[in-house]
Amino acid sequence: MSDTDPIRTSPVSMENCGAALAMTVVPDRWTWLILRELFYGVARFADIQDDIGIPKSVLSGRLATMVDTGLIQKEAYRDGTARTRHGYVLTQKGRDLVPVIVALMQWGDKHLKDGTATLDLTDRRTGTPVKAGLVLEGGILPARRLAFAPAAHGDN
């Protein structure tokens, strides 16, 4: 696994860990699936519900929480009737989770499917394929080379 001895305690406390804090905002499968739908551009309540098979009451609650936490915002639209309806779009805070969604998708393709991608992700301008990864100036940093240590400014 590694050529160093395993550590006995985490290098950062739960209260100061960004990953642990993120799980308080994006805590469950439904929230991740809603984010996935919004990433794809599906914005209407009924369309999200149909795509992921979520009960209306659960979807309504998750959307309200996601609005409250600033992951998404409501946008008014009209669907040909006089009634104004609302769709949902990712805020910058929500869009900042796109690399996480892409990484989960690519991990699932590799480890839970046959290794082939269902979607091709490419740069819209160049057509170059896009893959999630850890970026080090000058290249990609393999996950096995990532070291975990408390930040110099952080309080554990």
TIRO-2110 file (N, C-alpha, C; in Angstrom, 1 decimal):
// TIRO-2110
0.8, -1.2, 0.0, N, 1, A
0.0, 0.0, 0.0, CA, 1, A
0.9, 1.3, 0.0, C, 1, A
1.7, 1.4, 1.0, N, 2, A
2.6, 2.5, 1.0, CA, 2, A
3.9, 2.1, 1.7, C, 2, A
4.9, 2.9, 1.5, N, 3, A
6.2, 2.5, 2.1, CA, 3, A
6.4, 3.3, 3.4, C, 3, A
5.4, 3.8, 4.0, N, 4, A
5.4, 4.4, 5.4, CA, 4, A
4.5, 3.7, 6.3, C, 4, A
4.7, 3.8, 7.6, N, 5, A
3.9, 3.2, 8.6, CA, 5, A
2.5, 3.9, 8.6, C, 5, A
1.4, 3.1, 8.8, N, 6, A
0.1, 3.8, 8.8, CA, 6, A
0.0, 4.7, 10.0, C, 6, A
-0.7, 5.8, 9.8, N, 7, A
-0.9, 6.7, 10.9, CA, 7, A
-2.1, 6.2, 11.8, C, 7, A
-2.1, 6.6, 13.0, N, 8, A
-3.1, 6.1, 14.0, CA, 8, A
-4.2, 7.1, 14.1, C, 8, A
-4.1, 8.3, 13.8, N, 9, A
-5.2, 9.3, 13.9, CA, 9, A
-5.2, 10.2, 12.6, C, 9, A
-6.3, 10.7, 12.3, N, 10, A
-6.5, 11.6, 11.2, CA, 10, A
-5.7, 12.8, 11.4, C, 10, A
-5.1, 13.4, 10.3, N, 11, A
-4.3, 14.6, 10.4, CA, 11, A
-5.1, 15.8, 10.6, C, 11, A
-6.5, 15.7, 10.6, N, 12, A
-7.3, 16.9, 10.8, CA, 12, A
-8.6, 16.5, 11.5, C, 12, A
-9.1, 17.3, 12.4, N, 13, A
-10.3, 16.9, 13.2, CA, 13, A
-11.5, 17.0, 12.3, C, 13, A
-12.5, 16.3, 12.7, N, 14, A
-13.8, 16.3, 11.9, CA, 14, A
-14.3, 17.7, 11.7, C, 14, A
-14.2, 18.6, 12.8, N, 15, A
-14.7, 19.9, 12.7, CA, 15, A
-14.0, 20.8, 11.7, C, 15, A
-12.7, 20.5, 11.4, N, 16, A
-11.9, 21.3, 10.5, CA, 16, A
-11.7, 20.6, 9.1, C, 16, A
-12.3, 19.5, 8.9, N, 17, A
-12.0, 18.7, 7.7, CA, 17, A
-13.1, 19.2, 6.6, C, 17, A
-12.6, 19.7, 5.5, N, 18, A
-13.5, 20.1, 4.4, CA, 18, A
-14.4, 19.0, 3.9, C, 18, A
-13.8, 17.8, 3.8, N, 19, A
-14.7, 16.7, 3.3, CA, 19, A
-15.8, 16.4, 4.3, C, 19, A
-15.5, 16.3, 5.6, N, 20, A
-16.5, 16.1, 6.6, CA, 20, A
-17.6, 17.2, 6.6, C, 20, A
-17.1, 18.4, 6.5, N, 21, A
-18.0, 19.6, 6.5, CA, 21, A
-18.9, 19.5, 5.2, C, 21, A
-18.3, 19.1, 4.1, N, 22, A
-19.1, 19.0, 2.9, CA, 22, A
-20.2, 18.0, 3.0, C, 22, A
-20.0, 16.9, 3.7, N, 23, A
-21.0, 15.9, 3.9, CA, 23, A
-22.2, 16.4, 4.7, C, 23, A
-22.1, 17.5, 5.4, N, 24, A
-23.2, 18.1, 6.1, CA, 24, A
-24.1, 18.9, 5.1, C, 24, A
-23.6, 19.3, 4.0, N, 25, A
-24.3, 20.1, 3.0, CA, 25, A
-24.8, 19.1, 1.9, C, 25, A
-24.1, 18.1, 1.6, N, 26, A
-24.5, 17.1, 0.5, CA, 26, A
-24.4, 15.7, 1.2, C, 26, A
-25.4, 15.5, 2.0, N, 27, A
-25.3, 14.3, 2.9, CA, 27, A
-25.8, 13.0, 2.4, C, 27, A
-26.6, 13.0, 1.3, N, 28, A
-27.2, 11.7, 0.9, CA, 28, A
-27.3, 11.5, -0.6, C, 28, A
-27.7, 10.3, -1.0, N, 29, A
-27.8, 9.9, -2.4, CA, 29, A
-28.7, 10.8, -3.2, C, 29, A
-29.9, 11.1, -2.6, N, 30, A
-30.8, 11.9, -3.4, CA, 30, A
-30.2, 13.3, -3.7, C, 30, A
-29.6, 13.9, -2.8, N, 31, A
-29.0, 15.2, -3.0, CA, 31, A
-27.9, 15.1, -4.2, C, 31, A
-27.1, 14.1, -4.1, N, 32, A
-26.1, 13.9, -5.2, CA, 32, A
-26.8, 13.7, -6.5, C, 32, A
-27.9, 12.9, -6.6, N, 33, A
-28.6, 12.6, -7.8, CA, 33, A
-29.2, 13.9, -8.4, C, 33, A
-29.8, 14.7, -7.5, N, 34, A
-30.3, 16.0, -7.9, CA, 34, A
-29.2, 16.9, -8.5, C, 34, A
-28.1, 16.9, -7.8, N, 35, A
-27.0, 17.7, -8.4, CA, 35, A
-26.6, 17.2, -9.8, C, 35, A
-26.6, 15.9, -9.9, N, 36, A
-26.3, 15.3, -11.2, CA, 36, A
-27.2, 15.7, -12.3, C, 36, A
-28.5, 15.7, -12.0, N, 37, A
-29.5, 16.2, -12.9, CA, 37, A
-29.3, 17.6, -13.3, C, 37, A
-29.0, 18.5, -12.3, N, 38, A
-28.8, 19.9, -12.6, CA, 38, A
-27.5, 20.1, -13.4, C, 38, A
-26.5, 19.3, -13.1, N, 39, A
-25.3, 19.3, -13.9, CA, 39, A
-25.6, 19.0, -15.4, C, 39, A
-26.5, 18.1, -15.6, N, 40, A
-26.8, 17.7, -17.0, CA, 40, A
-27.7, 18.8, -17.7, C, 40, A
-28.3, 19.7, -16.8, N, 41, A
-29.2, 20.7, -17.4, CA, 41, A
-30.7, 20.5, -17.2, C, 41, A
-31.0, 19.4, -16.5, N, 42, A
-32.4, 19.1, -16.2, CA, 42, A
-32.8, 20.0, -15.0, C, 42, A
-33.8, 20.9, -15.2, N, 43, A
-34.1, 22.0, -14.3, CA, 43, A
-35.5, 21.9, -13.7, C, 43, A
-36.4, 21.2, -14.3, N, 44, A
-37.8, 21.3, -13.8, CA, 44, A
-38.1, 20.2, -12.8, C, 44, A
-38.9, 20.5, -11.8, N, 45, A
-39.2, 19.6, -10.7, CA, 45, A
-39.6, 18.2, -11.3, C, 45, A
-40.7, 18.2, -12.2, N, 46, A
-41.2, 17.0, -12.7, CA, 46, A
-40.2, 16.2, -13.5, C, 46, A
-39.3, 16.8, -14.2, N, 47, A
-38.3, 16.1, -15.0, CA, 47, A
-37.3, 15.5, -14.1, C, 47, A
-36.9, 16.2, -13.0, N, 48, A
-35.9, 15.6, -12.1, CA, 48, A
-36.6, 14.4, -11.4, C, 48, A
-37.8, 14.6, -11.0, N, 49, A
-38.5, 13.5, -10.3, CA, 49, A
-38.6, 12.2, -11.2, C, 49, A
-39.0, 12.4, -12.5, N, 50, A
-39.1, 11.3, -13.4, CA, 50, A
-37.7, 10.6, -13.6, C, 50, A
-36.7, 11.4, -13.8, N, 51, A
-35.4, 10.9, -14.1, CA, 51, A
-34.8, 10.0, -13.0, C, 51, A
-35.0, 10.5, -11.8, N, 52, A
-34.3, 9.7, -10.7, CA, 52, A
-35.3, 8.9, -9.8, C, 52, A
-36.6, 9.0, -10.0, N, 53, A
-37.5, 8.2, -9.3, CA, 53, A
-37.7, 8.6, -7.9, C, 53, A
-37.5, 9.8, -7.5, N, 54, A
-37.6, 10.3, -6.2, CA, 54, A
-39.0, 10.7, -5.8, C, 54, A
-39.5, 10.4, -4.6, N, 55, A
-40.9, 10.8, -4.2, CA, 55, A
-41.0, 12.3, -4.2, C, 55, A
-42.1, 12.9, -4.5, N, 56, A
-42.3, 14.3, -4.6, CA, 56, A
-42.0, 15.0, -3.3, C, 56, A
-42.4, 14.5, -2.2, N, 57, A
-42.1, 15.1, -0.9, CA, 57, A
-40.7, 15.1, -0.6, C, 57, A
-39.9, 14.1, -0.9, N, 58, A
-38.5, 14.1, -0.7, CA, 58, A
-37.8, 15.1, -1.6, C, 58, A
-38.2, 15.1, -2.9, N, 59, A
-37.6, 16.1, -3.8, CA, 59, A
-37.8, 17.5, -3.4, C, 59, A
-39.1, 17.8, -3.0, N, 60, A
-39.4, 19.1, -2.5, CA, 60, A
-38.5, 19.5, -1.3, C, 60, A
-38.4, 18.6, -0.4, N, 61, A
-37.5, 18.9, 0.8, CA, 61, A
-36.1, 19.1, 0.5, C, 61, A
-35.5, 18.2, -0.4, N, 62, A
-34.1, 18.4, -0.8, CA, 62, A
-33.9, 19.6, -1.6, C, 62, A
-34.8, 20.0, -2.5, N, 63, A
-34.6, 21.2, -3.2, CA, 63, A
-34.6, 22.5, -2.3, C, 63, A
-35.5, 22.5, -1.4, N, 64, A
-35.6, 23.6, -0.4, CA, 64, A
-34.3, 23.7, 0.4, C, 64, A
-33.8, 22.6, 0.8, N, 65, A
-32.5, 22.6, 1.6, CA, 65, A
-31.4, 23.0, 0.7, C, 65, A
-31.4, 22.6, -0.5, N, 66, A
-30.3, 23.0, -1.4, CA, 66, A
-30.3, 24.5, -1.8, C, 66, A
-31.5, 25.0, -1.8, N, 67, A
-31.7, 26.5, -2.0, CA, 67, A
-31.1, 27.2, -0.8, C, 67, A
-31.6, 26.7, 0.4, N, 68, A
-31.1, 27.3, 1.7, CA, 68, A
-29.6, 27.3, 1.9, C, 68, A
-29.0, 26.2, 1.4, N, 69, A
-27.5, 26.1, 1.6, CA, 69, A
-26.8, 26.8, 0.5, C, 69, A
-27.5, 27.3, -0.5, N, 70, A
-26.8, 28.0, -1.6, CA, 70, A
-26.2, 27.2, -2.7, C, 70, A
-26.6, 25.9, -2.8, N, 71, A
-26.1, 25.1, -3.9, CA, 71, A
-26.9, 25.3, -5.2, C, 71, A
-28.1, 25.7, -5.0, N, 72, A
-29.0, 25.9, -6.2, CA, 72, A
-29.8, 27.2, -6.0, C, 72, A
-30.4, 27.7, -7.1, N, 73, A
-31.3, 28.8, -7.0, CA, 73, A
-32.5, 28.5, -7.9, C, 73, A
-33.7, 29.1, -7.5, N, 74, A
-34.9, 29.0, -8.3, CA, 74, A
-34.8, 30.0, -9.5, C, 74, A
-35.3, 29.5, -10.6, N, 75, A
-35.5, 30.4, -11.8, CA, 75, A
-36.9, 30.3, -12.3, C, 75, A
-37.5, 31.4, -12.5, N, 76, A
-38.9, 31.4, -13.0, CA, 76, A
-38.9, 31.1, -14.5, C, 76, A
-39.9, 30.4, -14.9, N, 77, A
-40.2, 30.2, -16.3, CA, 77, A
-41.7, 30.0, -16.5, C, 77, A
-42.1, 30.1, -17.8, N, 78, A
-43.5, 29.8, -18.2, CA, 78, A
-43.5, 28.7, -19.2, C, 78, A
-44.4, 27.8, -19.0, N, 79, A
-44.4, 26.6, -19.9, CA, 79, A
-45.5, 26.7, -20.9, C, 79, A
-45.9, 27.9, -21.4, N, 80, A
-47.0, 28.0, -22.3, CA, 80, A
-48.3, 28.4, -21.7, C, 80, A
-48.3, 28.3, -20.3, N, 81, A
-49.6, 28.7, -19.6, CA, 81, A
-49.3, 30.1, -19.0, C, 81, A
-50.3, 30.6, -18.4, N, 82, A
-50.2, 31.9, -17.7, CA, 82, A
-49.5, 31.7, -16.4, C, 82, A
-49.4, 30.5, -15.9, N, 83, A
-48.8, 30.2, -14.6, CA, 83, A
-47.3, 30.3, -14.6, C, 83, A
-46.7, 31.0, -13.7, N, 84, A
-45.2, 31.0, -13.6, CA, 84, A
-44.8, 29.8, -12.8, C, 84, A
-43.9, 29.1, -13.3, N, 85, A
-43.3, 27.9, -12.6, CA, 85, A
-41.8, 28.2, -12.3, C, 85, A
-41.2, 27.3, -11.5, N, 86, A
-39.8, 27.5, -11.1, CA, 86, A
-39.0, 26.3, -11.5, C, 86, A
-37.9, 26.5, -12.1, N, 87, A
-36.9, 25.5, -12.3, CA, 87, A
-35.7, 25.8, -11.4, C, 87, A
-34.7, 24.9, -11.4, N, 88, A
-33.6, 25.0, -10.5, CA, 88, A
-32.3, 25.0, -11.3, C, 88, A
-31.4, 25.8, -10.9, N, 89, A
-30.1, 25.8, -11.5, CA, 89, A
-29.0, 25.9, -10.5, C, 89, A
-27.8, 25.4, -10.8, N, 90, A
-26.7, 25.4, -9.9, CA, 90, A
-26.2, 26.8, -9.7, C, 90, A
-25.9, 27.2, -8.5, N, 91, A
-25.1, 28.4, -8.2, CA, 91, A
-23.6, 28.1, -8.4, C, 91, A
-22.8, 29.1, -8.2, N, 92, A
-21.4, 28.8, -8.3, CA, 92, A
-21.0, 27.8, -7.3, C, 92, A
-21.5, 27.9, -6.1, N, 93, A
-21.2, 26.9, -5.0, CA, 93, A
-21.6, 25.5, -5.5, C, 93, A
-22.7, 25.4, -6.2, N, 94, A
-23.1, 24.1, -6.7, CA, 94, A
-22.2, 23.6, -7.9, C, 94, A
-21.9, 24.6, -8.8, N, 95, A
-21.1, 24.3, -9.9, CA, 95, A
-19.7, 23.8, -9.5, C, 95, A
-19.2, 24.3, -8.3, N, 96, A
-17.9, 23.9, -7.8, CA, 96, A
-17.9, 22.4, -7.4, C, 96, A
-19.1, 21.8, -7.4, N, 97, A
-19.1, 20.3, -7.1, CA, 97, A
-19.1, 19.5, -8.4, C, 97, A
-19.1, 20.1, -9.5, N, 98, A
-19.1, 19.4, -10.8, CA, 98, A
-17.9, 18.5, -10.9, C, 98, A
-16.6, 18.9, -10.5, N, 99, A
-15.5, 17.9, -10.6, CA, 99, A
-15.7, 16.7, -9.7, C, 99, A
-16.4, 16.9, -8.6, N, 100, A
-16.7, 15.7, -7.7, CA, 100, A
-17.7, 14.8, -8.4, C, 100, A
-18.7, 15.3, -9.1, N, 101, A
-19.7, 14.5, -9.8, CA, 101, A
-19.0, 13.8, -11.0, C, 101, A
-18.2, 14.5, -11.7, N, 102, A
-17.4, 13.9, -12.8, CA, 102, A
-16.5, 12.8, -12.3, C, 102, A
-15.8, 13.0, -11.2, N, 103, A
-14.9, 12.0, -10.6, CA, 103, A
-15.8, 10.7, -10.2, C, 103, A
-16.9, 10.9, -9.6, N, 104, A
-17.8, 9.8, -9.2, CA, 104, A
-18.2, 9.0, -10.4, C, 104, A
-18.6, 9.8, -11.4, N, 105, A
-19.1, 9.1, -12.7, CA, 105, A
-18.0, 8.3, -13.3, C, 105, A
-16.8, 8.9, -13.4, N, 106, A
-15.7, 8.1, -14.0, CA, 106, A
-15.2, 7.0, -13.1, C, 106, A
-15.3, 7.1, -11.8, N, 107, A
-14.9, 6.0, -10.9, CA, 107, A
-16.0, 4.9, -11.1, C, 107, A
-17.2, 5.2, -11.2, N, 108, A
-18.3, 4.2, -11.4, CA, 108, A
-18.2, 3.5, -12.7, C, 108, A
-17.8, 4.3, -13.7, N, 109, A
-17.6, 3.6, -15.1, CA, 109, A
-16.5, 2.6, -15.0, C, 109, A
-15.4, 3.0, -14.3, N, 110, A
-14.2, 2.2, -14.2, CA, 110, A
-14.4, 0.9, -13.3, C, 110, A
-15.0, 1.1, -12.2, N, 111, A
-15.0, 0.1, -11.2, CA, 111, A
-16.4, -0.7, -11.0, C, 111, A
-17.4, -0.1, -11.5, N, 112, A
-18.7, -0.7, -11.3, CA, 112, A
-19.4, -1.1, -12.6, C, 112, A
-18.9, -0.7, -13.7, N, 113, A
-19.3, -1.1, -15.0, CA, 113, A
-18.2, -1.8, -15.7, C, 113, A
-18.2, -1.9, -17.0, N, 114, A
-17.2, -2.6, -17.7, CA, 114, A
-16.0, -1.8, -18.1, C, 114, A
-15.9, -0.6, -17.5, N, 115, A
-14.7, 0.3, -17.8, CA, 115, A
-14.9, 1.2, -18.9, C, 115, A
-16.1, 1.1, -19.6, N, 116, A
-16.3, 2.1, -20.7, CA, 116, A
-17.3, 3.2, -20.2, C, 116, A
-17.1, 4.4, -20.6, N, 117, A
-17.9, 5.5, -20.2, CA, 117, A
-19.2, 5.6, -21.0, C, 117, A
-20.2, 6.0, -20.3, N, 118, A
-21.5, 6.2, -20.9, CA, 118, A
-21.6, 7.5, -21.6, C, 118, A
-20.8, 8.5, -21.1, N, 119, A
-20.8, 9.8, -21.7, CA, 119, A
-19.3, 10.1, -22.0, C, 119, A
-19.2, 10.9, -23.1, N, 120, A
-17.9, 11.4, -23.4, CA, 120, A
-17.8, 12.8, -22.9, C, 120, A
-16.9, 13.1, -22.1, N, 121, A
-16.8, 14.5, -21.6, CA, 121, A
-15.6, 15.2, -22.3, C, 121, A
-15.9, 16.3, -22.9, N, 122, A
-14.9, 17.0, -23.7, CA, 122, A
-15.0, 18.5, -23.4, C, 122, A
-13.9, 19.2, -23.8, N, 123, A
-13.9, 20.6, -23.7, CA, 123, A
-14.8, 21.1, -24.9, C, 123, A
-15.7, 22.0, -24.6, N, 124, A
-16.6, 22.5, -25.6, CA, 124, A
-15.8, 23.2, -26.8, C, 124, A
-14.8, 23.9, -26.4, N, 125, A
-14.0, 24.7, -27.4, CA, 125, A
-13.1, 23.8, -28.3, C, 125, A
-12.5, 22.9, -27.7, N, 126, A
-11.5, 22.1, -28.4, CA, 126, A
-11.8, 20.7, -28.8, C, 126, A
-12.8, 20.2, -28.1, N, 127, A
-13.2, 18.8, -28.3, CA, 127, A
-12.3, 17.8, -27.6, C, 127, A
-11.4, 18.3, -26.8, N, 128, A
-10.4, 17.5, -26.1, CA, 128, A
-11.1, 16.7, -25.0, C, 128, A
-10.9, 15.4, -24.9, N, 129, A
-11.5, 14.7, -23.8, CA, 129, A
-11.1, 15.2, -22.4, C, 129, A
-12.0, 15.2, -21.4, N, 130, A
-11.8, 15.7, -20.1, CA, 130, A
-11.9, 14.5, -19.1, C, 130, A
-11.0, 14.4, -18.2, N, 131, A
-11.0, 13.4, -17.2, CA, 131, A
-10.7, 14.0, -15.8, C, 131, A
-11.4, 13.6, -14.8, N, 132, A
-11.2, 14.1, -13.5, CA, 132, A
-9.9, 13.6, -12.9, C, 132, A
-9.2, 14.4, -12.2, N, 133, A
-7.9, 14.0, -11.6, CA, 133, A
-7.4, 15.1, -10.7, C, 133, A
-6.4, 14.8, -10.0, N, 134, A
-5.7, 15.8, -9.1, CA, 134, A
-4.6, 16.4, -10.0, C, 134, A
-4.6, 17.7, -10.0, N, 135, A
-3.7, 18.4, -10.9, CA, 135, A
-2.5, 19.0, -10.1, C, 135, A
-1.4, 18.8, -10.5, N, 136, A
-0.1, 19.3, -10.0, CA, 136, A
0.4, 20.2, -11.1, C, 136, A
1.0, 21.4, -10.7, N, 137, A
1.5, 22.3, -11.7, CA, 137, A
2.5, 21.4, -12.6, C, 137, A
2.2, 21.4, -13.9, N, 138, A
3.0, 20.7, -14.8, CA, 138, A
2.5, 19.3, -15.1, C, 138, A
1.4, 18.9, -14.5, N, 139, A
0.9, 17.5, -14.8, CA, 139, A
-0.1, 17.0, -13.8, C, 139, A
-0.4, 15.8, -13.9, N, 140, A
-1.4, 15.1, -13.1, CA, 140, A
-0.7, 14.5, -11.9, C, 140, A
-1.3, 14.6, -10.7, N, 141, A
-0.7, 14.0, -9.5, CA, 141, A
-1.5, 12.7, -9.3, C, 141, A
-0.9, 11.5, -9.4, N, 142, A
-1.7, 10.3, -9.0, CA, 142, A
-2.1, 10.3, -7.6, C, 142, A
-3.3, 9.8, -7.3, N, 143, A
-3.9, 9.8, -6.0, CA, 143, A
-3.0, 9.2, -5.0, C, 143, A
-2.2, 8.1, -5.4, N, 144, A
-1.3, 7.4, -4.5, CA, 144, A
-0.2, 8.3, -4.0, C, 144, A
0.1, 9.4, -4.7, N, 145, A
1.1, 10.3, -4.3, CA, 145, A
0.6, 11.5, -3.4, C, 145, A
-0.7, 11.5, -3.1, N, 146, A
-1.2, 12.6, -2.3, CA, 146, A
-1.0, 12.4, -0.8, C, 146, A
-0.4, 13.4, -0.2, N, 147, A
-0.1, 13.3, 1.2, CA, 147, A
-1.1, 14.1, 2.0, C, 147, A
-1.5, 13.6, 3.2, N, 148, A
-2.5, 14.3, 4.0, CA, 148, A
-1.8, 14.8, 5.2, C, 148, A
-1.8, 16.1, 5.5, N, 149, A
-1.2, 16.7, 6.7, CA, 149, A
-2.0, 17.9, 7.0, C, 149, A
-2.1, 18.3, 8.3, N, 150, A
-2.8, 19.5, 8.7, CA, 150, A
-2.2, 20.7, 8.0, C, 150, A
-3.1, 21.6, 7.6, N, 151, A
-2.7, 22.9, 7.0, CA, 151, A
-1.9, 23.7, 8.0, C, 151, A
-0.9, 24.4, 7.6, N, 152, A
-0.1, 25.2, 8.5, CA, 152, A
-0.9, 26.2, 9.3, C, 152, A
-2.0, 26.7, 8.7, N, 153, A
-2.8, 27.7, 9.3, CA, 153, A
-4.0, 27.1, 10.1, C, 153, A
-4.3, 25.8, 9.9, N, 154, A
-5.5, 25.2, 10.5, CA, 154, A
-5.3, 24.9, 11.9, C, 154, A
-6.5, 25.0, 12.6, N, 155, A
-6.6, 24.5, 14.0, CA, 155, A
-7.3, 23.2, 14.1, C, 155, A
-6.7, 22.2, 14.7, N, 156, A
-7.3, 20.9, 14.8, CA, 156, A
-8.3, 20.9, 16.0, C, 156, A
END
